[in-house]
Amino acid sequence: MKNNVIEQYEQDENIMIQLYAQWCINHDLDPFALYQTAYPDQKTNDALASAIEETEKNVLEVDTETVIQVLQLFGNDHLAFVVSEIASKLK
């Protein structure tokens, strides 16, 4: 049961990363650059690199509010703030 919960969380987290990457690509933004703005002390993110590869193959329209809410749900408040700031500049 414990392993199933962990597995489900990891799958959900991957969906969050994919939504973020797709949103960035849809708006011609560099997902790594925004991530570095939010988390300057973190090194490269392998999960983000994988998500970016997938988003290049599969185009999906992602609403800004959805991305922000999903990022916040997973505790990525800094990244949600950066996305929110960029989104307000895109309008």
Summary of the structure (lengths in Angstrom):
residues: 91
radius of gyration: 13.0
end to end distance: 45.2
largest distance: 45.2
contacts: 239
relative contact order: 0.17
helix: 76%
strand: 0%
